[in-house]
Amino acid sequence: MNDKRLADRTKCSVYIISLAAGTTSRKQREASEKLRALHPSGLEGKRIALRKNKRTKDEYICVVYPDYFEKPLFTTFLAAESVKKNFSGTIVFKTKKFSERMDFSNGSLKKSSLISEEDSQKLAAPVVLSPENSIFFQKKLLRSIVGISLLICTIMSALYFHKLSSIHAENARIQKEVAEQKKKQLQAKAEKEKFLEGLVKNHADLHKDSTASPYEITSIIYRNIHENAKIKNLSITGNDFVIEAESKDGTAILASFEQDGNVTNAGLQHIFWENGKDLFILTGTAVLPNEEPSPALSTEEKIKFYLEKNEEAAIRQNTTISHSQYTDDLRKLLRKCSLEASSIQNMYSNEETQSEYTVRGSVQSFINFLYQAKEKNIVFANLRLQQQEHEATASFRIKLPPTGENKNEPSQPPEFSPKEIAGTFATEARKKSPSPRISASEKTVPTETKAETKTANFLTYIGQVKVNGMTTAYIKNNRNDEIIKVPYTSDGKLYVTINSETYEVKQ
């Protein structure tokens, strides 16, 4: 089929309207009147071609085209109709200039519109035709064979029947071609859906151990207490949090947490009434929703969403940096927030490396630090914030990312003199001071050595409460969820005895 024979659909408009007039000229006038209301740019310089829509009572296909078009006007629906008679379904006709969607019902055209390549891919298994499709060539060949056969049927009837059988075979081949095309489209759709299913599973695996940032958790806590309570101590481990606070009504605070969709397992561990206020310890678990694509998105759009999210998560998990650089960046961030770490302790294991920081400063500075740490995707293992009289004390553990491989080749160590090496060691001048004299009243009796103690991972420090001048800590036994009330020793340590075994609880 010659592409040049087709009318340029981008310059034509196709409408399907009902015409009641009897004669051709009256139908033309009636169509012009109706199209003035339907055609947005007016009919000046335009012509109207009318064609009866098959298998309808009074429907006509109206083509509005420029008056400079050559006649006879040959449109895409005529081309499609010539090869797909009595067809029901959707045909997409693609040329170098445009793609047109045509919906048919038993050979009757119901809708014609221009579509983009992206929209055509979203259609459910349409029949795709183009001027280069072999189907047009075969139909043209078919008409030629039939015409010749009619002329010579009286002389060569045997040849006619032979050609007729060839026609049936070709029609069967064409139907098979269409069926194969539909099968391939269904297979492609199934492969995309299977690929999407794998991306969804990978997304779930990458985010199954993800936790909310401390700043997000503090934001959830603030939403529920606002100005109705004052926090004295805050502990966060993963998504679990423990608040020691005072309020006029601790149960009202609990009710707010219970109704918050971002909190589970909310509960009050203890309430003490003192000086007209509730002193309470509240626990809970923060929950954040997983980011999911809109159900209205297409399969291709969902695939793109999960590919981007999975790539971002994979980059974060596989990013390597030296521990010295990471620690230096974190200390700079603390200083930027007017904070300084008074101590840093690294803890190494086969699985991961963590750094424990102790920081003093204002609560405002520390919350600002948590906000900026969230923006930089810093991962916290736990956090504890205590509000004291003049300042806040915070301790937290940071999960350090994996370090990259040292790519520097080993070299022969340089030789230095013993004096040069000895000069790197710090020396202090000895000062002779008189031995202190201790009076009998000042001598202290050595405290009894504590029985052999152990550390236990199943004991968790959850907070402390000061009542009548006495500070008491609360320890949770994770084996049976028992809350244990423990006093501090004279040296500020916490010991718990269970089944004749004494354990030291680290804060």
Protein Blocks (a to p, Z undefined) as FASTA:
>chain_A
ZZklpccfklpccdddddfbfblmlmmmmmmmmmmmmmmnojehiacdddddehifklcc
dddddfkbccddddfklmmmmmmghiacddddddfkbccddddeehiafbdcdddfklmm
mpghiadddfklmklmmmmmmmmmmmmmmmmmmmmmmlmmmmmmmmmmmmmmmmmmmmmm
mmmmmmmmmmmmmmmmmmmmmmmmmmmmgccdfklmmmmmmmmnmmmbccfbdcdehjbc
cdddddfblmlmmmmmmmpmkbghiacfbdcdeehiacdddddddddddddddfkbcfkl
mmmmmmmmmmmmmmmmmpccdfklmmmmmmmmmmmnopacfbdcddddfkbccddddddd
dfklmmmmmmmmmmnopacfbdcddddfkbccdddddddddddddfbdcdddddddfklm
mmmpccddddddddddddfklpccdddddddddddfkbccfbdcdeehiacdddddfkno
pacdddddfkopacddeehiacdddZZ
